[in-house]
Amino acid sequence: MAVKRILVVYGTRPEIIKLAPVMHRLARMNHIEVLNCSTAQHRQLSDQMLSTFRIKADIDLNVMTPNQSLDQLTSKIITEISTLLDAKQPDLIIVQGDTTTAYAAALAAFYKRIPVAHVEAGLRTYDMDHPFPEEFNRQSIAKIATWHFAPSKGARDNLLKEGIAKDRIWVTGNTSIDALLQASAKKKLPDPPLSDPYILLTAHRRENIGPGMERIAQAIHGICFQHPKIKILAPLHPNPKVRKQFQTRIAPLPNVHLVEPMGYLDFVSAMKHSFFLLSDSGGVQEEAPALGKPVLVLREHTERVEAIEAGTAKLVGTCPKTIISEAGRLITDEEHFKMMANAHNPYGDGRAAKRIVDVLSA
């Protein structure tokens, strides 16, 4: 059997978490040569994840510079990936999700007529502003990809509605659950930075920066005032705009504890020991239900509708009144909390990477 050369491209923390199980499994295949490429779109967080998952980038494009615009970042990645494709001549490339790295790498491969495999395909809000620019990115990758690895039946249905051929779509589950189950099965996870009970807060999405973060901060003030015994643990995101709003608006509150960005295992431990989560993160909407933790989603729309439909997550937007009310209900209504915590996890069985590699290695 001829050796197949596969280039895996990533640049952010979530991409590495979700591609690590795929890369590890590909590396065990005798007839596959794996090259993995980091764009370093998020330098600090991506390096941290590579270390956690014991992955060494074969190629590091180091594209990120301070205050770089989306158009500058996109054009830089396209140019660098294009040069790399000419040099390495892969048989296919793998991208994950909806980041600028994924979109730009897929576009560069399309221009070179190199087929693209898309992990976590088919997620949709059909609102180009929520999330921005991710909704555009993932719809655009769908126009390019040859292999569409959908994490759920709902994602598959979205792709079918868009005209993607049925025989190009595989429902695999989400690779984040592969990574999470492997991590949470460790005999000893790090201790969380706070004792129970605490709410775990993460917020960083581009569409929430500014007024959205201000409304989230107002909600945190309200929760702290109404429930002074409940602590809030908030890992800071590297984005300076997000950090400034958190440090200015919620750091002074006595029951809020800001910490620097957490490593993956530390964050898994923090999720496992939390009461529930307030988050605008896509990955958290997948991971928390697998750990039996309710999530209040700080977004106006979500592409992960399965968690909402299953009852493990609730969309609350950034309205302070709604966030305060729904958080209070989880704190005070034991039956409501149990209903969300015990709901079925819709995101897979931890075998997504095997399904993906079985298809690509055939």
ZIKAGI-V294010 format. One record per helix or strand. SS is the DSSP state (H for helix, E for strand). FROM is the first residue (numbers start at 0). LEN is the number of residues. If there is no record, write none. Layout:
ss = [SS;SS]
from = [FROM;FROM]
len = [LEN;LEN]
This chain:
ss = [E;H;E;H;E;H;E;H;E;H;E;H;H;E;H;E;H;H;E;H;E;H;E;H;E;H;E;H;H;H]
from = [3;12;31;42;58;69;91;99;114;133;146;152;165;168;174;197;205;210;230;239;255;263;275;281;294;304;312;319;333;351]
len = [7;15;7;10;2;19;5;12;7;11;4;9;3;3;10;5;3;16;5;10;4;10;4;9;3;6;3;13;8;9]
